[in-house]
Amino acid sequence: MDILFILIPLSVVMAIVVLAGLWWAIYQGQFEDIEEESKRIMEEDQ
């Protein structure tokens, strides 16, 4: 039962870190144009 006093706050902190990372990625434009990257990979380097 004592382990819950560690695991519950730890899981809340980890969820906040994941949400903060997702928020950062969205506002930095990481998901703006995902189709362009797949096309860029298929092109030859010149």
C-alpha positions as CSV (number, residue, x, y, z in Angstrom):
1,M,0.0,0.0,0.0
2,D,2.9,2.4,0.7
3,I,4.1,2.0,-2.9
4,L,1.0,3.8,-4.1
5,F,2.2,7.0,-2.4
6,I,5.2,6.8,-4.8
7,L,3.5,5.4,-8.0
8,I,0.5,7.7,-8.2
9,P,2.4,11.0,-8.0
10,L,5.1,9.5,-10.4
11,S,2.4,8.6,-12.9
12,V,0.9,12.1,-12.7
13,V,4.3,13.7,-13.3
14,M,5.0,11.4,-16.2
15,A,1.6,12.2,-17.8
16,I,2.4,15.9,-17.4
17,V,5.8,15.4,-19.1
18,V,4.2,13.5,-22.0
19,L,1.5,16.2,-22.5
20,A,4.1,19.0,-22.3
21,G,6.1,17.2,-25.0
22,L,3.1,16.8,-27.2
23,W,2.1,20.5,-26.7
24,W,5.7,21.6,-27.6
25,A,5.7,19.4,-30.7
26,I,2.4,20.8,-31.9
27,Y,3.3,24.4,-31.4
28,Q,6.8,24.0,-33.0
29,G,5.1,22.8,-36.2
30,Q,6.2,19.1,-36.1
31,F,2.8,17.9,-37.5
32,E,2.2,20.6,-40.1
33,D,3.0,18.8,-43.3
34,I,3.7,15.1,-42.8
35,E,3.1,14.2,-46.4
36,E,6.1,16.3,-47.6
37,E,8.6,14.3,-45.6
38,S,7.5,11.1,-47.2
39,K,7.9,12.6,-50.6
40,R,11.3,14.1,-49.7
41,I,12.6,10.7,-48.7
42,M,11.8,9.2,-52.0
43,E,13.6,11.9,-54.0
44,E,17.2,11.4,-55.0
45,D,20.0,13.5,-53.4
46,Q,21.7,15.7,-55.9
